[in-house]
Amino acid sequence: MANGHENNGLIPADHEYIKASKMVKNIGDMQRWEKSEAYKEFFGFICTVNISIKAKSNSAGSKNASESVNKICELLEVLDKWIDEIPPINQPQRFGNQAYRKWHSRLEGEISQLLQNLLPEPLHKSIIEIKIYLIEGFGNSTRIDYGTGHELSFLLFLCALFKIGYLQINDQVAIACKVFVRYLELVRKLQITYHMEPAGSRGVWSLDDYQFVPFIWGSSQFMETGCWETTCFLNPNIVDKYANEYMFLSCIQYINSVKTGPFPEHSNQLWSISAVSSWSKINTGLLKMYKDEVLAKFPLVQHIYFGSIFTLKPFTVPVASPLKSSFYALNQLPSKMNYCNIKPMISTAVTSSQNSAYEKVDSSDPATCQNITESKDKGSSTFKVPSVVAESSTTSKLSSDFINDKGDDKKGKLSNILKGVSRMFSPLIG
């Protein structure tokens, strides 16, 4: 689509776009959502990108990015400059600087022109529908807050760009490693500059006050490298050194910069995840957790917009369509999790001397992970899991699927499903 003369997307070139609107009005509508085409396509998009960036750093995944990808980053750069042009105002309240409303109003006023600059002329007619996903991707101007629902909206925008044919199958990796990473930098700047409140945060019992997907995709970046133990993100030296290369570490660096106190106390969920035996189990658990803690929550889903690109029509599975079949198979993952079996590690492992809690067992530098992966050397390890694990009076809300070896059969089935999804996106876009 780079030349702008043909549409290779799932949506026909003569498609009539409409203005998207909110359609999940009550709890009863949640069943429609969970069985809809929009649900299957969006979660399939998350899983497909998740597979494509496995064992890839940000810089490796950004190499040879297409012109289309680079133009999205240029759009985000424009929005970033607006923050500098609209500084926060002096006001008495701690959260929600009202200057953000001016920034957001400018976004709403110039969004059509921004998208006209981004998209080739044949796709300009889609702007009426896709612009709302971009607008909603940066927070709410009334509440001056930001959360996983806004993150979801931006991801719907990216998914829509694939469906309309602006992005191609080869852009999957760069969309995560370059565009989404740039998006995270932008929304973090918004959060800090305008003191935006977390939208729907569950405090210490959520992964993060603002984001979720970078933990999913970030854990995939560590898979099958042989270089990263699951405790690596607890070492501040490692976090600071490699945050620019790995989404998971950049999230931890940001959390450490905005929160004070021992890490296990302000980020108990993440602390508990570090006790899981492998990044593949963490990744599988986070995908399930995303379905339960984000996609299944009415307070969030009620704000999703639906139109002709993402619809609430019931999803059907034509026998002759491997694309539809893959989407359907993907959604048969267990929908409810058993948040009970992980025992949070005690905080003394990091409070007394964080660096001493990690015994280096191999001199390999994580920067050489790509070479190690290519040579299939799985024996190299950089950090040793802290040995001290203790009971806690507070029950962790993480899934037993993270650590239960009996769940290996389920993990194998999930792996096969995700492989199908990887094949799925090719006919969807190509």
C-alpha positions in Angstrom: 0.0 0.0 0.0 3.0 2.2 0.2 2.4 3.4 -3.4 -1.1 4.3 -2.5 -2.6 2.8 -5.7 -4.1 -0.4 -4.4 -5.8 -1.8 -1.3 -4.4 -5.1 -0.1 -6.4 -5.1 3.1 -9.3 -7.2 4.3 -11.8 -4.4 3.6 -12.6 -3.9 -0.1 -11.5 -0.7 -1.8 -15.1 0.3 -2.4 -16.2 -0.1 1.2 -18.4 2.5 2.7 -17.1 3.7 6.1 -19.4 5.0 8.9 -18.9 7.1 12.0 -18.2 4.7 14.9 -20.2 4.8 18.1 -20.4 3.0 21.5 -22.7 0.0 21.4 -22.0 -1.9 24.6 -24.6 -0.2 26.8 -25.1 -2.8 29.6 -23.8 -6.0 31.1 -26.0 -8.0 28.9 -24.2 -6.7 25.8 -20.9 -8.2 27.0 -21.9 -11.6 25.6 -22.4 -9.9 22.2 -18.9 -8.4 22.5 -17.2 -11.6 23.5 -18.8 -13.4 20.5 -18.3 -10.6 18.0 -16.1 -10.2 15.0 -14.4 -7.2 16.7 -13.4 -9.3 19.7 -11.9 -12.1 17.6 -10.1 -9.8 15.3 -8.6 -7.6 18.0 -7.4 -10.4 20.2 -6.1 -12.2 17.1 -4.1 -9.1 16.3 -2.6 -9.0 19.8 -1.5 -12.6 19.6 -0.2 -12.4 16.0 2.1 -9.4 16.8 3.0 -11.2 20.1 4.4 -14.1 18.0 6.1 -12.0 15.4 8.3 -10.2 17.9 9.5 -13.2 19.8 13.2 -12.9 20.8 13.5 -9.5 19.0 14.8 -6.4 20.7 13.3 -3.0 19.8 16.3 -2.0 17.6 16.2 -5.4 15.8 12.5 -5.2 15.2 12.7 -1.6 13.9 15.3 -2.3 11.2 14.1 -1.8 7.7 10.8 -0.3 8.8 8.5 0.6 5.9 7.6 4.1 4.9 4.1 3.5 6.3 5.5 2.7 9.7 7.8 5.7 9.7 5.0 8.0 8.8 3.0 6.8 11.8 6.0 7.6 14.0 6.2 11.1 12.4 2.6 11.6 13.4 3.4 10.7 17.0 6.3 13.1 16.9 4.0 15.9 16.0 1.8 15.1 19.0 4.8 15.0 21.2 5.9 18.5 20.1 2.4 19.8 21.0 3.1 18.9 24.6 6.1 21.3 24.6 4.0 24.0 23.0 1.2 23.6 25.6 3.0 23.6 29.0 1.0 22.7 32.2 -0.6 25.6 34.1 -0.3 26.5 37.7 -3.2 25.1 39.6 -4.0 23.9 43.1 -5.0 20.3 42.5 -2.3 17.6 42.4 -3.8 15.5 39.5 -5.3 16.5 36.2 -3.6 19.6 34.9 -6.2 21.4 32.8 -3.6 22.3 30.1 -4.2 18.7 28.9 -7.7 19.6 27.7 -6.1 22.2 25.4 -3.7 19.6 24.1 -6.6 17.1 23.6 -8.8 19.8 21.9 -6.0 20.5 19.5 -5.9 16.8 18.7 -9.6 16.6 18.0 -9.4 19.7 15.8 -6.5 18.6 13.7 -7.0 14.9 13.6 -8.5 14.8 10.1 -5.6 16.7 8.6 -3.1 14.5 10.4 -4.6 11.4 9.0 -4.9 12.9 5.5 -1.1 13.5 5.7 -0.6 9.9 6.9 -2.9 8.0 4.5 -2.8 7.9 0.7 -5.7 9.6 -1.0 -7.7 6.4 -1.8 -7.9 5.7 2.0 -9.0 9.2 3.0 -12.6 8.1 3.1 -11.8 5.8 6.1 -10.8 8.8 8.3 -14.4 9.3 9.3 -14.3 6.0 11.1 -10.7 5.4 12.2 -10.1 8.8 13.7 -12.0 8.1 16.9 -9.6 5.3 17.8 -6.6 7.6 17.5 -8.3 10.4 19.5 -9.3 8.0 22.3 -5.8 6.5 22.4 -4.4 9.3 24.4 -6.7 9.6 27.4 -10.0 11.3 28.4 -10.1 15.1 28.4 -13.0 15.3 30.8 -11.5 13.2 33.6 -7.9 13.9 32.5 -7.0 10.3 33.0 -5.4 7.4 31.0 -5.6 3.7 31.3 -5.7 0.3 29.5 -8.9 1.3 27.7 -7.1 4.1 25.9 -4.2 1.8 25.2 -6.7 -0.6 23.6 -8.1 2.2 21.5 -4.7 3.0 20.0 -4.2 -0.7 19.3 -7.6 -0.8 17.5 -6.3 2.1 15.4 -3.2 0.1 14.4 -5.3 -3.0 13.7 -7.6 -0.9 11.6 -4.6 0.3 9.5 -3.9 -3.3 8.7 -7.5 -4.0 7.8 -7.9 -1.1 5.4 -4.6 -2.0 3.7 -2.3 0.8 4.8 -0.1 -1.6 6.8 1.1 -4.9 5.4 2.0 -8.3 6.9 5.7 -7.3 6.9 4.9 -4.4 9.2 3.9 -6.5 12.2 7.2 -6.5 14.0 8.0 -2.8 13.4 4.4 -1.9 14.6 5.3 -3.3 18.0 9.0 -2.5 18.3 9.0 1.0 16.7 5.5 2.5 16.6 4.1 1.1 19.9 7.4 1.9 21.7 7.1 5.5 20.4 3.5 5.6 21.5 4.5 4.5 25.0 7.1 7.3 25.2 4.4 9.8 24.2 1.7 8.7 26.6 4.2 8.6 29.5 5.2 12.2 28.6 1.5 13.1 28.7 1.0 11.4 32.1 4.0 13.1 33.7 3.5 16.6 32.1 -0.2 16.9 32.8 -0.3 14.7 36.0 -2.9 12.4 34.4 -4.7 10.0 36.8 -4.8 6.3 36.2 -8.1 5.2 34.7 -9.6 2.3 36.6 -6.4 1.4 38.4 -6.5 -1.4 41.0 -3.4 -0.1 42.7 -0.9 -2.7 43.9 -3.0 -5.6 42.5 -2.7 -4.5 38.9 0.3 -5.0 36.7 0.7 -1.3 36.1 -1.5 1.8 36.6 -1.6 2.7 32.9 -0.5 -0.1 30.6 -0.9 -3.8 30.0 0.0 -4.9 26.4 3.7 -3.9 26.6 4.1 -6.5 29.3 2.6 -9.1 27.0 4.7 -8.1 24.0 7.7 -7.4 26.2 7.7 -10.9 27.7 7.6 -12.3 24.1 10.8 -10.3 23.4 12.5 -12.4 26.1 11.3 -15.8 25.0 13.6 -18.3 23.4 16.7 -16.2 23.8 18.4 -18.2 26.6 19.8 -14.9 28.0 17.1 -13.6 30.3 16.0 -15.1 33.6 12.5 -14.1 34.8 14.1 -12.0 37.6 16.1 -9.8 35.4 13.7 -6.9 35.6 14.2 -6.7 39.4 17.8 -5.6 38.9 17.8 -1.8 38.5 21.2 -1.8 36.7 19.8 -4.2 34.1 16.6 -2.2 33.8 18.5 1.1 33.2 20.9 -0.5 30.7 18.4 -2.3 28.5 15.1 -0.3 28.9 15.5 1.2 25.4 15.7 -2.3 23.9 13.0 -4.2 25.6 9.4 -3.1 26.4 9.1 -5.0 29.6 12.1 -3.3 31.0 11.0 0.2 29.9 7.7 -0.4 31.8 9.7 -1.3 34.9 11.9 1.7 34.5 8.9 4.0 34.3 7.3 2.4 37.3 10.5 2.9 39.3 10.6 6.5 38.3 7.0 7.4 39.4 6.6 5.1 42.5 8.6 5.0 45.7 9.2 2.3 48.3 10.2 -1.3 47.9 9.2 -2.8 44.5 7.4 -5.8 46.0 5.1 -3.4 47.9 4.1 -1.1 45.1 4.2 -3.7 42.3 3.3 -7.0 44.0 1.9 -8.6 40.8 5.1 -8.0 38.9 7.1 -9.1 41.9 5.2 -12.4 42.0 5.6 -12.9 38.2 9.3 -13.0 38.7 9.0 -16.3 40.5 7.6 -18.0 37.3 9.9 -20.5 35.8 10.0 -19.2 32.2 9.1 -16.3 30.0 6.9 -18.5 27.8 4.7 -19.3 30.9 4.6 -15.6 31.8 3.6 -14.7 28.2 0.8 -17.4 28.2 -0.5 -16.2 31.6 -0.5 -12.6 30.6 -2.5 -13.3 27.4 -5.1 -15.1 29.5 -5.0 -12.3 32.1 -5.6 -9.7 29.5 -8.7 -11.4 28.4 -10.0 -11.6 32.0 -8.8 -8.3 33.4 -9.3 -6.0 30.3 -11.4 -7.5 27.6 -14.0 -9.0 30.0 -14.5 -5.8 32.0 -17.7 -3.9 31.3 -16.5 -0.5 32.6 -13.8 -0.6 30.0 -15.6 -2.3 27.1 -18.5 0.2 27.3 -16.1 2.9 25.9 -15.1 0.9 22.8 -16.3 2.3 19.5 -17.9 0.1 16.8 -18.5 0.8 13.1 -18.0 -1.0 9.9 -14.4 -2.0 10.6 -14.9 -3.4 14.0 -18.5 -4.7 14.4 -20.6 -6.5 17.0 -21.9 -8.9 14.5 -21.7 -12.5 15.7 -18.6 -14.2 14.5 -19.2 -17.2 12.3 -16.8 -19.8 11.0 -17.1 -20.6 7.3 -15.8 -24.1 6.7 -13.7 -23.0 3.8 -12.0 -20.1 5.5 -8.7 -20.8 7.4 -8.6 -17.1 8.4 -12.0 -17.3 10.2 -11.2 -20.7 11.7 -8.0 -19.4 13.2 -9.8 -16.5 14.8 -12.4 -18.9 16.2 -9.9 -21.4 17.5 -7.9 -18.6 19.2 -10.9 -17.5 21.2 -11.5 -20.9 22.8 -8.8 -20.2 25.4 -10.0 -20.6 28.9 -11.9 -17.5 29.8 -11.6 -17.6 33.6 -8.4 -17.8 35.6 -7.7 -19.2 39.0 -5.9 -16.4 40.8 -4.5 -18.2 43.7 -1.3 -20.2 43.6 1.6 -17.9 43.2 3.4 -17.1 46.4 4.7 -13.6 46.4 8.5 -13.4 47.2 9.4 -11.5 50.3 10.7 -8.0 49.9 14.0 -8.4 51.7 15.5 -9.8 48.6 15.5 -6.4 47.0 15.2 -3.9 49.9 18.5 -4.5 51.6 20.7 -4.8 48.5 19.0 -5.2 45.2 22.1 -6.0 43.2 23.3 -8.7 45.7 20.0 -10.6 45.2 21.0 -11.6 41.7 23.9 -14.0 41.4 25.5 -13.8 38.0 25.9 -17.3 36.7 27.2 -16.6 33.2 29.3 -13.9 31.7 27.2 -13.6 28.6 25.9 -10.1 27.8 22.2 -10.0 27.1 23.1 -7.8 24.1 24.3 -11.0 22.4 20.9 -12.7 22.8 20.2 -12.6 19.1 23.4 -14.5 18.2 22.7 -17.0 21.0 19.1 -17.5 19.7 20.3 -18.1 16.2 22.8 -20.7 17.3 20.1 -22.5 19.4 22.3 -22.3 22.5 19.7 -22.5 25.3 22.2 -23.1 28.0 23.3 -19.6 28.5 21.8 -17.8 31.4 22.5 -14.4 32.9 20.7 -14.1 36.2 19.8 -16.5 38.8 16.3 -16.5 40.4 16.4 -15.3 44.0 16.1 -18.4 46.2 13.9 -17.0 48.9 10.2 -17.4 48.4 7.8 -17.1 51.3 4.1 -17.4 52.2 2.0 -14.3 52.2 -1.2 -13.5 54.1 -2.4 -11.7 51.1 -3.5 -14.0 48.3 -1.9 -13.2 44.9 -4.3 -12.8 42.1 -2.2 -14.3 39.4 -3.2 -17.4 37.5 -1.9 -20.9 38.5 -1.3 -21.3 34.8 1.9 -19.2 35.2 3.5 -21.9 37.4 1.5 -25.1 37.3 3.4 -27.8 35.5 0.2 -29.7 35.1 -0.9 -26.9 32.7 1.8 -27.9 30.1 -0.9 -29.6 28.0 -2.9 -26.5 28.0 0.2 -24.5 27.1 0.9 -26.9 24.2 -2.6 -26.4 22.9 -2.3 -22.6 23.3 1.0 -22.8 21.4 -0.7 -24.6 18.5 -3.5 -22.0 18.5 -1.1 -19.1 18.3 0.8 -20.7 15.5 -2.4 -20.8 13.6 -3.0 -17.1 14.3 0.5 -16.4 12.9 -0.6 -17.9 9.7 -4.0 -16.2 10.0 -2.8 -12.6 9.5 -1.1 -13.3 6.2 -4.4 -13.8 4.3 -5.9 -11.0 6.3 -3.5 -8.4 5.1 -1.5 -9.8 2.2 
